[in-house]
Amino acid sequence: MKRNTALFILCSFFIFSYTVSDSSAIQKSTYGPSWIHTGGISQYPADLYITGVGSAQVEYSDTASAQAKADSRAIAQVAKQIEVVIKQLSSSFERELSSSAKGSLSQKDVWEKTAAFVKIKIEGVRIEDRYFDKENNRIYSLALFDRIAQGEMVSNEISTLASNASALILEAEKSKNKIGKVHRSVAAYGLAIKKMLLALRKNQYLSIIAPLLVHRSIPTTLSNLQADITDFMSQFSFEGIKGDNQKSIISGNLPEPLQLQVLYNGVPVPSMPILFKFVEGSGNIDAYARTDGGGFVSTTVSNLGPTGKKINKILALIDIYPSDLTIQKELSTVIPPVYAQFTYYLPAVEDIKIAVIVNEYNLGNKQTDSYLANRIIQTLSKSKLKIVKDIPEAFLTGSFDINGGSEVGAKLRQLSSIADIAIVGEVKSTLMDDSFSASLVFSRARALVKIFDLASTTEIANIDISLKGAGPSREESGLRAIKKVSSIASERVTREVKRTLFGE
């Protein structure tokens, strides 16, 4: 298990490339070198090297395969020791972020952040020596990691990152006093702190593998940069917030877009990148947006997902590093974000009320009672949903034009005061051209049903079914066709409601 863990760390965090030195030809002897038992500690001091020993049995005279296994296991031993380095780095990282973040970070978060920000490429691992034990038919390999060589490489990377960050900071300083360019300061500061955070991670790593090469100025530079950005961000504010405290249903949309205005020292800011994200709840959201010339920005929210809470939250915040959620999450722990919070209400399934309105015509004669509506009500009544069976006359101002007439939106909004979902439709039976025969009259029936989310008057399902019916008379054939198509349509409606609200 420990070996597997080491290999996992090896694959996840590091890319090893190794070479074999001139002394690595397999020595065949009955007397093994001391490093087999000591790990080469006397020959390679721990302050300069990390060593690992691996071995493999030679089977069927396949020395090449055994040698590869021994090399791999030796490198895994180095990885196992470097794993301790990574754990020290993670612990340091955890302490640092927990001191500035609200709440504590999980170990999973720490490892994810370490993986995202360190990404150190170990190039200093090599196979230094091998030994073939003839008596036991076993090959041993010695892997070596040069701390100083690797440290110098990491030190150069830190210097480059710090230099790049300095250039970005100068760019941010030039832009932040011009309202038309202040968004460039946000982007430049975001890139600068990303590079400095990466430099800090690498510097922490460097302090473990090569302490003499540590850059003493990195923590101070990062701290000063963080203070500058915090002061800069404090000059932004969000005003004119619209779209808060809305109501919708599972799979529905928020009725109104979310909107706000971004100000910098009280002046509207154009082209400012804003990130919208769910804090509680889920759904489809246009996450990335920029403010217009007046500093306004908006987004729509659709296909809301199920949640265990009735009140759900969406945050809008200045996107200091656009289009990168990992960086945004990291920065939110070291820079107090400027944000606006929107809430929306998502009722529990058992609290959702459904209004069923269906017009029914049998061979052109409107029926006083709808067979289809009754079937839908009967089927849905077996679920957790509440069915509004007796819809007040005030809400029935004429028939619904289910094909999208000019009045359908207004009528649906009327219904929203008594229900959350409207099942609106019609079913008709008509004679067919070849309807007359010796003993039967044939008719065709068509059921067209649409399901609407009343909060946003959005259509969330559409059922269209057509089939034939036959009977000894016009009325009988029409009634049979209507009953048959209504039965099928009601099952489809129920299936769509369950799929939409219950995810079944």
Buried (B, 14 or more C-beta within 10 A) or exposed (E): EEEEEBBEBBEEBBEBEBEBEEEBEBBEEEEBBEBBEEBBEEBBEEEEBBBBBBBBEBEEEEBEBBBBBBBBBBBBBBBBBBBEBBBBBBEBBBEBBBEEEEEEBEEEBBBBBBBBBBEBBBBBBBBBBBBBBEEEEBBBBBBBBBBBBBBBBBBEBBEEBBEBBBEBBEBBBEBBEEBEBBBBBBBBBBBBBBBBBBBBBBBBBBBBBBEEBBBEEBBEBBEEBBEBBEEBBEEBBBEBBEBBEBBBBBBBBBBBBBBBBBBBEEEBBBBBBBBBBBEBBEBEBEBBBBBBEEBBBBBBBBBBBBBEEEEBBBBBBBBBBBEBEEBBBBBBBBBEBBBBEBBBBBBEBEEBBBBBBBBBBBBEEEEEEBBBBBBBBEBBEEBEBBBBEEBEEEBEEEBBEBEEEEEBEEBBBBBBEBBBBBBBBBBBBBBBEEBEEEEBBBBBBBBBBBBBBBBBBBBBBEBEBEEBBBBEEBBBBBBBBBBBBBBBBBBBBBBBBBEBBBEE
